[in-house]
């Protein structure tokens, strides 16, 4: 997972992590746990993130599956 790119997309959309988490209905604790690799985003969460940040399929690939896209 490309954490830096995900954080950058949140900032590009004019939100803080807290605001973004609230907008997609996820607790900041869960979000940080997933960013740190202690748990993983499920498909529904990835979809919510993509919709919340208006990500293209290519951007989703670069964020969630960078080793497969590179």
PDB file with SEQRES, HELIX, SHEET and CRYST1 records, atoms N, CA, C and O in Angstrom:
SEQRES   1 A   70  UNK UNK UNK UNK UNK UNK UNK UNK UNK UNK UNK UNK UNK          
SEQRES   2 A   70  UNK UNK UNK UNK UNK UNK UNK UNK UNK UNK UNK UNK UNK          
SEQRES   3 A   70  UNK UNK UNK UNK UNK UNK UNK UNK UNK UNK UNK UNK UNK          
SEQRES   4 A   70  UNK UNK UNK UNK UNK UNK UNK UNK UNK UNK UNK UNK UNK          
SEQRES   5 A   70  UNK UNK UNK UNK UNK UNK UNK UNK UNK UNK UNK UNK UNK          
SEQRES   6 A   70  UNK UNK UNK UNK UNK                                          
HELIX    1 AA1 UNK A    3  UNK A   12  1                                  10    
HELIX    2 AA2 UNK A   17  UNK A   24  1                                   8    
HELIX    3 AA3 UNK A   28  UNK A   35  1                                   8    
HELIX    4 AA4 UNK A   43  UNK A   53  1                                  11    
HELIX    5 AA5 UNK A   57  UNK A   64  1                                   8    
HELIX    6 AA6 UNK A   66  UNK A   69  1                                   4    
CRYST1    1.000    1.000    1.000  90.00  90.00  90.00 P 1           1          
ATOM      1  N   UNK A   1       0.834  -1.177   0.000  1.00  0.00           N  
ATOM      2  CA  UNK A   1       0.000   0.000   0.000  1.00  0.00           C  
ATOM      3  C   UNK A   1       0.878   1.240   0.000  1.00  0.00           C  
ATOM      4  O   UNK A   1       1.880   1.299   0.713  1.00  0.00           O  
ATOM      5  N   UNK A   2       0.504   2.218  -0.792  1.00  0.00           N  
ATOM      6  CA  UNK A   2       1.241   3.471  -0.874  1.00  0.00           C  
ATOM      7  C   UNK A   2       0.562   4.496   0.047  1.00  0.00           C  
ATOM      8  O   UNK A   2      -0.314   5.249  -0.378  1.00  0.00           O  
ATOM      9  N   UNK A   3       0.980   4.505   1.295  1.00  0.00           N  
ATOM     10  CA  UNK A   3       0.381   5.367   2.316  1.00  0.00           C  
ATOM     11  C   UNK A   3       0.576   6.841   1.969  1.00  0.00           C  
ATOM     12  O   UNK A   3      -0.348   7.641   2.115  1.00  0.00           O  
ATOM     13  N   UNK A   4       1.760   7.200   1.516  1.00  0.00           N  
ATOM     14  CA  UNK A   4       2.055   8.599   1.194  1.00  0.00           C  
ATOM     15  C   UNK A   4       1.120   9.122   0.108  1.00  0.00           C  
ATOM     16  O   UNK A   4       0.651  10.257   0.191  1.00  0.00           O  
ATOM     17  N   UNK A   5       0.845   8.309  -0.904  1.00  0.00           N  
ATOM     18  CA  UNK A   5      -0.043   8.736  -1.988  1.00  0.00           C  
ATOM     19  C   UNK A   5      -1.472   8.890  -1.483  1.00  0.00           C  
ATOM     20  O   UNK A   5      -2.165   9.831  -1.870  1.00  0.00           O  
ATOM     21  N   UNK A   6      -1.919   7.985  -0.629  1.00  0.00           N  
ATOM     22  CA  UNK A   6      -3.266   8.098  -0.067  1.00  0.00           C  
ATOM     23  C   UNK A   6      -3.404   9.370   0.761  1.00  0.00           C  
ATOM     24  O   UNK A   6      -4.392  10.094   0.635  1.00  0.00           O  
ATOM     25  N   UNK A   7      -2.424   9.636   1.599  1.00  0.00           N  
ATOM     26  CA  UNK A   7      -2.454  10.861   2.402  1.00  0.00           C  
ATOM     27  C   UNK A   7      -2.438  12.099   1.505  1.00  0.00           C  
ATOM     28  O   UNK A   7      -3.141  13.073   1.776  1.00  0.00           O  
ATOM     29  N   UNK A   8      -1.642  12.061   0.446  1.00  0.00           N  
ATOM     30  CA  UNK A   8      -1.569  13.197  -0.481  1.00  0.00           C  
ATOM     31  C   UNK A   8      -2.919  13.441  -1.143  1.00  0.00           C  
ATOM     32  O   UNK A   8      -3.329  14.590  -1.312  1.00  0.00           O  
ATOM     33  N   UNK A   9      -3.610  12.372  -1.516  1.00  0.00           N  
ATOM     34  CA  UNK A   9      -4.929  12.520  -2.155  1.00  0.00           C  
ATOM     35  C   UNK A   9      -5.938  13.122  -1.185  1.00  0.00           C  
ATOM     36  O   UNK A   9      -6.800  13.902  -1.588  1.00  0.00           O  
ATOM     37  N   UNK A  10      -5.832  12.765   0.083  1.00  0.00           N  
ATOM     38  CA  UNK A  10      -6.726  13.346   1.083  1.00  0.00           C  
ATOM     39  C   UNK A  10      -6.483  14.847   1.181  1.00  0.00           C  
ATOM     40  O   UNK A  10      -7.429  15.635   1.202  1.00  0.00           O  
ATOM     41  N   UNK A  11      -5.213  15.242   1.240  1.00  0.00           N  
ATOM     42  CA  UNK A  11      -4.855  16.658   1.316  1.00  0.00           C  
ATOM     43  C   UNK A  11      -5.286  17.382   0.046  1.00  0.00           C  
ATOM     44  O   UNK A  11      -5.812  18.492   0.117  1.00  0.00           O  
ATOM     45  N   UNK A  12      -5.068  16.762  -1.123  1.00  0.00           N  
ATOM     46  CA  UNK A  12      -5.484  17.370  -2.400  1.00  0.00           C  
ATOM     47  C   UNK A  12      -6.980  17.658  -2.418  1.00  0.00           C  
ATOM     48  O   UNK A  12      -7.430  18.605  -3.062  1.00  0.00           O  
ATOM     49  N   UNK A  13      -7.743  16.837  -1.707  1.00  0.00           N  
ATOM     50  CA  UNK A  13      -9.192  17.028  -1.648  1.00  0.00           C  
ATOM     51  C   UNK A  13      -9.598  17.979  -0.529  1.00  0.00           C  
ATOM     52  O   UNK A  13     -10.782  18.122  -0.226  1.00  0.00           O  
ATOM     53  N   UNK A  14      -8.601  18.634   0.088  1.00  0.00           N  
ATOM     54  CA  UNK A  14      -8.870  19.683   1.072  1.00  0.00           C  
ATOM     55  C   UNK A  14      -9.362  19.187   2.418  1.00  0.00           C  
ATOM     56  O   UNK A  14     -10.076  19.902   3.121  1.00  0.00           O  
ATOM     57  N   UNK A  15      -8.985  17.961   2.785  1.00  0.00           N  
ATOM     58  CA  UNK A  15      -9.456  17.403   4.042  1.00  0.00           C  
ATOM     59  C   UNK A  15      -8.288  16.998   4.938  1.00  0.00           C  
ATOM     60  O   UNK A  15      -7.176  16.749   4.474  1.00  0.00           O  
ATOM     61  N   UNK A  16      -8.577  16.943   6.219  1.00  0.00           N  
ATOM     62  CA  UNK A  16      -7.653  16.329   7.170  1.00  0.00           C  
ATOM     63  C   UNK A  16      -8.003  14.843   7.226  1.00  0.00           C  
ATOM     64  O   UNK A  16      -9.045  14.425   6.722  1.00  0.00           O  
ATOM     65  N   UNK A  17      -7.141  14.060   7.833  1.00  0.00           N  
ATOM     66  CA  UNK A  17      -7.424  12.632   8.002  1.00  0.00           C  
ATOM     67  C   UNK A  17      -8.745  12.457   8.773  1.00  0.00           C  
ATOM     68  O   UNK A  17      -9.574  11.622   8.414  1.00  0.00           O  
ATOM     69  N   UNK A  18      -8.921  13.236   9.808  1.00  0.00           N  
ATOM     70  CA  UNK A  18     -10.113  13.135  10.637  1.00  0.00           C  
ATOM     71  C   UNK A  18     -11.374  13.454   9.832  1.00  0.00           C  
ATOM     72  O   UNK A  18     -12.370  12.736   9.920  1.00  0.00           O  
ATOM     73  N   UNK A  19     -11.325  14.531   9.048  1.00  0.00           N  
ATOM     74  CA  UNK A  19     -12.474  14.897   8.217  1.00  0.00           C  
ATOM     75  C   UNK A  19     -12.775  13.807   7.190  1.00  0.00           C  
ATOM     76  O   UNK A  19     -13.932  13.460   6.956  1.00  0.00           O  
ATOM     77  N   UNK A  20     -11.718  13.274   6.584  1.00  0.00           N  
ATOM     78  CA  UNK A  20     -11.906  12.237   5.586  1.00  0.00           C  
ATOM     79  C   UNK A  20     -12.527  10.987   6.201  1.00  0.00           C  
ATOM     80  O   UNK A  20     -13.472  10.420   5.652  1.00  0.00           O  
ATOM     81  N   UNK A  21     -11.995  10.567   7.336  1.00  0.00           N  
ATOM     82  CA  UNK A  21     -12.538   9.380   8.003  1.00  0.00           C  
ATOM     83  C   UNK A  21     -14.015   9.563   8.329  1.00  0.00           C  
ATOM     84  O   UNK A  21     -14.818   8.651   8.133  1.00  0.00           O  
ATOM     85  N   UNK A  22     -14.361  10.726   8.818  1.00  0.00           N  
ATOM     86  CA  UNK A  22     -15.759  11.024   9.122  1.00  0.00           C  
ATOM     87  C   UNK A  22     -16.615  10.942   7.851  1.00  0.00           C  
ATOM     88  O   UNK A  22     -17.731  10.424   7.885  1.00  0.00           O  
ATOM     89  N   UNK A  23     -16.092  11.449   6.742  1.00  0.00           N  
ATOM     90  CA  UNK A  23     -16.858  11.468   5.489  1.00  0.00           C  
ATOM     91  C   UNK A  23     -17.107  10.070   4.922  1.00  0.00           C  
ATOM     92  O   UNK A  23     -18.086   9.856   4.208  1.00  0.00           O  
ATOM     93  N   UNK A  24     -16.224   9.120   5.238  1.00  0.00           N  
ATOM     94  CA  UNK A  24     -16.429   7.757   4.731  1.00  0.00           C  
ATOM     95  C   UNK A  24     -16.962   6.814   5.811  1.00  0.00           C  
ATOM     96  O   UNK A  24     -17.150   5.624   5.557  1.00  0.00           O  
ATOM     97  N   UNK A  25     -17.207   7.342   7.015  1.00  0.00           N  
ATOM     98  CA  UNK A  25     -17.794   6.538   8.073  1.00  0.00           C  
ATOM     99  C   UNK A  25     -16.848   5.548   8.731  1.00  0.00           C  
ATOM    100  O   UNK A  25     -17.264   4.468   9.150  1.00  0.00           O  
ATOM    101  N   UNK A  26     -15.578   5.914   8.821  1.00  0.00           N  
ATOM    102  CA  UNK A  26     -14.580   5.042   9.447  1.00  0.00           C  
ATOM    103  C   UNK A  26     -13.946   5.796  10.611  1.00  0.00           C  
ATOM    104  O   UNK A  26     -13.692   6.997  10.518  1.00  0.00           O  
ATOM    105  N   UNK A  27     -13.697   5.094  11.689  1.00  0.00           N  
ATOM    106  CA  UNK A  27     -13.029   5.749  12.813  1.00  0.00           C  
ATOM    107  C   UNK A  27     -11.571   6.025  12.448  1.00  0.00           C  
ATOM    108  O   UNK A  27     -10.961   5.290  11.671  1.00  0.00           O  
ATOM    109  N   UNK A  28     -11.034   7.079  13.014  1.00  0.00           N  
ATOM    110  CA  UNK A  28      -9.628   7.396  12.736  1.00  0.00           C  
ATOM    111  C   UNK A  28      -8.720   6.310  13.291  1.00  0.00           C  
ATOM    112  O   UNK A  28      -7.660   6.044  12.725  1.00  0.00           O  
ATOM    113  N   UNK A  29      -9.115   5.682  14.383  1.00  0.00           N  
ATOM    114  CA  UNK A  29      -8.320   4.590  14.953  1.00  0.00           C  
ATOM    115  C   UNK A  29      -8.198   3.440  13.964  1.00  0.00           C  
ATOM    116  O   UNK A  29      -7.106   2.918  13.743  1.00  0.00           O  
ATOM    117  N   UNK A  30      -9.320   3.047  13.368  1.00  0.00           N  
ATOM    118  CA  UNK A  30      -9.301   1.972  12.371  1.00  0.00           C  
ATOM    119  C   UNK A  30      -8.475   2.372  11.157  1.00  0.00           C  
ATOM    120  O   UNK A  30      -7.704   1.571  10.629  1.00  0.00           O  
ATOM    121  N   UNK A  31      -8.641   3.615  10.719  1.00  0.00           N  
ATOM    122  CA  UNK A  31      -7.913   4.094   9.545  1.00  0.00           C  
ATOM    123  C   UNK A  31      -6.410   4.038   9.780  1.00  0.00           C  
ATOM    124  O   UNK A  31      -5.667   3.551   8.928  1.00  0.00           O  
ATOM    125  N   UNK A  32      -5.951   4.537  10.941  1.00  0.00           N  
ATOM    126  CA  UNK A  32      -4.517   4.519  11.243  1.00  0.00           C  
ATOM    127  C   UNK A  32      -3.991   3.095  11.390  1.00  0.00           C  
ATOM    128  O   UNK A  32      -2.861   2.805  10.998  1.00  0.00           O  
ATOM    129  N   UNK A  33      -4.808   2.205  11.955  1.00  0.00           N  
ATOM    130  CA  UNK A  33      -4.405   0.802  12.094  1.00  0.00           C  
ATOM    131  C   UNK A  33      -4.181   0.184  10.714  1.00  0.00           C  
ATOM    132  O   UNK A  33      -3.238  -0.580  10.510  1.00  0.00           O  
ATOM    133  N   UNK A  34      -5.043   0.518   9.792  1.00  0.00           N  
ATOM    134  CA  UNK A  34      -4.914  -0.014   8.428  1.00  0.00           C  
ATOM    135  C   UNK A  34      -3.723   0.609   7.699  1.00  0.00           C  
ATOM    136  O   UNK A  34      -3.020  -0.082   6.962  1.00  0.00           O  
ATOM    137  N   UNK A  35      -3.493   1.898   7.897  1.00  0.00           N  
ATOM    138  CA  UNK A  35      -2.343   2.542   7.263  1.00  0.00           C  
ATOM    139  C   UNK A  35      -1.028   1.977   7.784  1.00  0.00           C  
ATOM    140  O   UNK A  35      -0.046   1.894   7.047  1.00  0.00           O  
ATOM    141  N   UNK A  36      -1.013   1.591   9.052  1.00  0.00           N  
ATOM    142  CA  UNK A  36       0.221   1.072   9.642  1.00  0.00           C  
ATOM    143  C   UNK A  36       0.457  -0.391   9.318  1.00  0.00           C  
ATOM    144  O   UNK A  36       1.505  -0.943   9.654  1.00  0.00           O  
ATOM    145  N   UNK A  37      -0.516  -1.027   8.666  1.00  0.00           N  
ATOM    146  CA  UNK A  37      -0.363  -2.424   8.280  1.00  0.00           C  
ATOM    147  C   UNK A  37      -0.804  -3.423   9.327  1.00  0.00           C  
ATOM    148  O   UNK A  37      -0.596  -4.625   9.158  1.00  0.00           O  
ATOM    149  N   UNK A  38      -1.406  -2.956  10.400  1.00  0.00           N  
ATOM    150  CA  UNK A  38      -1.875  -3.862  11.454  1.00  0.00           C  
ATOM    151  C   UNK A  38      -3.153  -4.585  11.052  1.00  0.00           C  
ATOM    152  O   UNK A  38      -3.467  -5.641  11.601  1.00  0.00           O  
ATOM    153  N   UNK A  39      -3.887  -4.029  10.104  1.00  0.00           N  
ATOM    154  CA  UNK A  39      -5.035  -4.689   9.495  1.00  0.00           C  
ATOM    155  C   UNK A  39      -5.130  -4.176   8.061  1.00  0.00           C  
ATOM    156  O   UNK A  39      -4.378  -3.289   7.658  1.00  0.00           O  
ATOM    157  N   UNK A  40      -6.054  -4.737   7.304  1.00  0.00           N  
ATOM    158  CA  UNK A  40      -6.149  -4.383   5.890  1.00  0.00           C  
ATOM    159  C   UNK A  40      -7.514  -3.776   5.573  1.00  0.00           C  
ATOM    160  O   UNK A  40      -8.508  -4.067   6.238  1.00  0.00           O  
ATOM    161  N   UNK A  41      -7.541  -2.938   4.555  1.00  0.00           N  
ATOM    162  CA  UNK A  41      -8.799  -2.410   4.059  1.00  0.00           C  
ATOM    163  C   UNK A  41      -9.538  -3.528   3.338  1.00  0.00           C  
ATOM    164  O   UNK A  41      -8.930  -4.304   2.600  1.00  0.00           O  
ATOM    165  N   UNK A  42     -10.850  -3.610   3.552  1.00  0.00           N  
ATOM    166  CA  UNK A  42     -11.629  -4.569   2.785  1.00  0.00           C  
ATOM    167  C   UNK A  42     -12.153  -3.877   1.516  1.00  0.00           C  
ATOM    168  O   UNK A  42     -11.962  -2.674   1.332  1.00  0.00           O  
ATOM    169  N   UNK A  43     -12.804  -4.641   0.660  1.00  0.00           N  
ATOM    170  CA  UNK A  43     -13.270  -4.095  -0.625  1.00  0.00           C  
ATOM    171  C   UNK A  43     -14.221  -2.932  -0.453  1.00  0.00           C  
ATOM    172  O   UNK A  43     -14.137  -1.944  -1.183  1.00  0.00           O  
ATOM    173  N   UNK A  44     -15.122  -3.038   0.503  1.00  0.00           N  
ATOM    174  CA  UNK A  44     -16.094  -1.972   0.745  1.00  0.00           C  
ATOM    175  C   UNK A  44     -15.395  -0.696   1.180  1.00  0.00           C  
ATOM    176  O   UNK A  44     -15.742   0.394   0.725  1.00  0.00           O  
ATOM    177  N   UNK A  45     -14.413  -0.830   2.058  1.00  0.00           N  
ATOM    178  CA  UNK A  45     -13.657   0.336   2.520  1.00  0.00           C  
ATOM    179  C   UNK A  45     -12.859   0.963   1.392  1.00  0.00           C  
ATOM    180  O   UNK A  45     -12.801   2.187   1.280  1.00  0.00           O  
ATOM    181  N   UNK A  46     -12.240   0.133   0.551  1.00  0.00           N  
ATOM    182  CA  UNK A  46     -11.491   0.664  -0.592  1.00  0.00           C  
ATOM    183  C   UNK A  46     -12.426   1.411  -1.538  1.00  0.00           C  
ATOM    184  O   UNK A  46     -12.070   2.460  -2.075  1.00  0.00           O  
ATOM    185  N   UNK A  47     -13.611   0.871  -1.735  1.00  0.00           N  
ATOM    186  CA  UNK A  47     -14.592   1.528  -2.596  1.00  0.00           C  
ATOM    187  C   UNK A  47     -15.015   2.874  -2.005  1.00  0.00           C  
ATOM    188  O   UNK A  47     -15.125   3.861  -2.732  1.00  0.00           O  
ATOM    189  N   UNK A  48     -15.249   2.919  -0.703  1.00  0.00           N  
ATOM    190  CA  UNK A  48     -15.627   4.172  -0.036  1.00  0.00           C  
ATOM    191  C   UNK A  48     -14.517   5.212  -0.159  1.00  0.00           C  
ATOM    192  O   UNK A  48     -14.781   6.389  -0.405  1.00  0.00           O  
ATOM    193  N   UNK A  49     -13.285   4.771   0.013  1.00  0.00           N  
ATOM    194  CA  UNK A  49     -12.141   5.674  -0.118  1.00  0.00           C  
ATOM    195  C   UNK A  49     -12.056   6.205  -1.538  1.00  0.00           C  
ATOM    196  O   UNK A  49     -11.858   7.402  -1.746  1.00  0.00           O  
ATOM    197  N   UNK A  50     -12.204   5.319  -2.518  1.00  0.00           N  
ATOM    198  CA  UNK A  50     -12.130   5.733  -3.922  1.00  0.00           C  
ATOM    199  C   UNK A  50     -13.219   6.744  -4.253  1.00  0.00           C  
ATOM    200  O   UNK A  50     -12.962   7.741  -4.928  1.00  0.00           O  
ATOM    201  N   UNK A  51     -14.423   6.489  -3.783  1.00  0.00           N  
ATOM    202  CA  UNK A  51     -15.523   7.423  -4.043  1.00  0.00           C  
ATOM    203  C   UNK A  51     -15.309   8.739  -3.324  1.00  0.00           C  
ATOM    204  O   UNK A  51     -15.531   9.808  -3.892  1.00  0.00           O  
ATOM    205  N   UNK A  52     -14.872   8.662  -2.059  1.00  0.00           N  
ATOM    206  CA  UNK A  52     -14.663   9.866  -1.262  1.00  0.00           C  
ATOM    207  C   UNK A  52     -13.576  10.772  -1.812  1.00  0.00           C  
ATOM    208  O   UNK A  52     -13.619  11.988  -1.631  1.00  0.00           O  
ATOM    209  N   UNK A  53     -12.592  10.168  -2.491  1.00  0.00           N  
ATOM    210  CA  UNK A  53     -11.477  10.947  -3.041  1.00  0.00           C  
ATOM    211  C   UNK A  53     -11.552  11.092  -4.560  1.00  0.00           C  
ATOM    212  O   UNK A  53     -10.659  11.675  -5.175  1.00  0.00           O  
ATOM    213  N   UNK A  54     -12.614  10.564  -5.162  1.00  0.00           N  
ATOM    214  CA  UNK A  54     -12.811  10.638  -6.620  1.00  0.00           C  
ATOM    215  C   UNK A  54     -11.610  10.045  -7.364  1.00  0.00           C  
ATOM    216  O   UNK A  54     -11.082  10.647  -8.300  1.00  0.00           O  
ATOM    217  N   UNK A  55     -11.191   8.849  -6.928  1.00  0.00           N  
ATOM    218  CA  UNK A  55     -10.016   8.201  -7.513  1.00  0.00           C  
ATOM    219  C   UNK A  55     -10.374   7.470  -8.804  1.00  0.00           C  
ATOM    220  O   UNK A  55     -11.456   6.898  -8.935  1.00  0.00           O  
ATOM    221  N   UNK A  56      -9.454   7.503  -9.734  1.00  0.00           N  
ATOM    222  CA  UNK A  56      -9.594   6.697 -10.943  1.00  0.00           C  
ATOM    223  C   UNK A  56      -9.158   5.270 -10.608  1.00  0.00           C  
ATOM    224  O   UNK A  56      -8.598   5.018  -9.541  1.00  0.00           O  
ATOM    225  N   UNK A  57      -9.420   4.336 -11.533  1.00  0.00           N  
ATOM    226  CA  UNK A  57      -8.970   2.959 -11.323  1.00  0.00           C  
ATOM    227  C   UNK A  57      -7.446   2.903 -11.228  1.00  0.00           C  
ATOM    228  O   UNK A  57      -6.896   2.145 -10.430  1.00  0.00           O  
ATOM    229  N   UNK A  58      -6.775   3.702 -12.038  1.00  0.00           N  
ATOM    230  CA  UNK A  58      -5.309   3.717 -12.016  1.00  0.00           C  
ATOM    231  C   UNK A  58      -4.795   4.226 -10.677  1.00  0.00           C  
ATOM    232  O   UNK A  58      -3.845   3.671 -10.124  1.00  0.00           O  
ATOM    233  N   UNK A  59      -5.415   5.279 -10.153  1.00  0.00           N  
ATOM    234  CA  UNK A  59      -5.000   5.805  -8.849  1.00  0.00           C  
ATOM    235  C   UNK A  59      -5.247   4.790  -7.747  1.00  0.00           C  
ATOM    236  O   UNK A  59      -4.426   4.648  -6.840  1.00  0.00           O  
ATOM    237  N   UNK A  60      -6.366   4.085  -7.814  1.00  0.00           N  
ATOM    238  CA  UNK A  60      -6.647   3.036  -6.827  1.00  0.00           C  
ATOM    239  C   UNK A  60      -5.557   1.968  -6.864  1.00  0.00           C  
ATOM    240  O   UNK A  60      -5.094   1.505  -5.822  1.00  0.00           O  
ATOM    241  N   UNK A  61      -5.156   1.588  -8.061  1.00  0.00           N  
ATOM    242  CA  UNK A  61      -4.100   0.587  -8.203  1.00  0.00           C  
ATOM    243  C   UNK A  61      -2.788   1.062  -7.606  1.00  0.00           C  
ATOM    244  O   UNK A  61      -2.102   0.306  -6.918  1.00  0.00           O  
ATOM    245  N   UNK A  62      -2.437   2.322  -7.870  1.00  0.00           N  
ATOM    246  CA  UNK A  62      -1.181   2.858  -7.341  1.00  0.00           C  
ATOM    247  C   UNK A  62      -1.210   2.972  -5.821  1.00  0.00           C  
ATOM    248  O   UNK A  62      -0.173   2.835  -5.170  1.00  0.00           O  
ATOM    249  N   UNK A  63      -2.375   3.218  -5.255  1.00  0.00           N  
ATOM    250  CA  UNK A  63      -2.482   3.346  -3.802  1.00  0.00           C  
ATOM    251  C   UNK A  63      -2.553   1.982  -3.125  1.00  0.00           C  
ATOM    252  O   UNK A  63      -1.769   1.699  -2.219  1.00  0.00           O  
ATOM    253  N   UNK A  64      -3.473   1.145  -3.551  1.00  0.00           N  
ATOM    254  CA  UNK A  64      -3.737  -0.101  -2.841  1.00  0.00           C  
ATOM    255  C   UNK A  64      -2.897  -1.297  -3.299  1.00  0.00           C  
ATOM    256  O   UNK A  64      -2.690  -2.237  -2.532  1.00  0.00           O  
ATOM    257  N   UNK A  65      -2.411  -1.266  -4.544  1.00  0.00           N  
ATOM    258  CA  UNK A  65      -1.659  -2.406  -5.075  1.00  0.00           C  
ATOM    259  C   UNK A  65      -0.410  -1.955  -5.810  1.00  0.00           C  
ATOM    260  O   UNK A  65      -0.203  -2.343  -6.960  1.00  0.00           O  
ATOM    261  N   UNK A  66       0.435  -1.140  -5.173  1.00  0.00           N  
ATOM    262  CA  UNK A  66       1.588  -0.568  -5.899  1.00  0.00           C  
ATOM    263  C   UNK A  66       2.564  -1.621  -6.420  1.00  0.00           C  
ATOM    264  O   UNK A  66       3.188  -1.409  -7.459  1.00  0.00           O  
ATOM    265  N   UNK A  67       2.709  -2.736  -5.733  1.00  0.00           N  
ATOM    266  CA  UNK A  67       3.646  -3.760  -6.179  1.00  0.00           C  
ATOM    267  C   UNK A  67       3.139  -4.454  -7.426  1.00  0.00           C  
ATOM    268  O   UNK A  67       3.941  -4.979  -8.199  1.00  0.00           O  
ATOM    269  N   UNK A  68       1.833  -4.473  -7.647  1.00  0.00           N  
ATOM    270  CA  UNK A  68       1.266  -5.101  -8.843  1.00  0.00           C  
ATOM    271  C   UNK A  68       1.253  -4.149 -10.039  1.00  0.00           C  
ATOM    272  O   UNK A  68       1.313  -4.583 -11.189  1.00  0.00           O  
ATOM    273  N   UNK A  69       1.175  -2.842  -9.755  1.00  0.00           N  
ATOM    274  CA  UNK A  69       1.081  -1.843 -10.820  1.00  0.00           C  
ATOM    275  C   UNK A  69       2.441  -1.446 -11.355  1.00  0.00           C  
ATOM    276  O   UNK A  69       2.584  -1.151 -12.542  1.00  0.00           O  
ATOM    277  N   UNK A  70       3.433  -1.436 -10.493  1.00  0.00           N  
ATOM    278  CA  UNK A  70       4.776  -0.978 -10.877  1.00  0.00           C  
ATOM    279  C   UNK A  70       5.384  -1.877 -11.866  1.00  0.00           C  
ATOM    280  O   UNK A  70       6.511  -1.644 -12.301  1.00  0.00           O  
TER     281      UNK A  70                                                      
END                                                                             
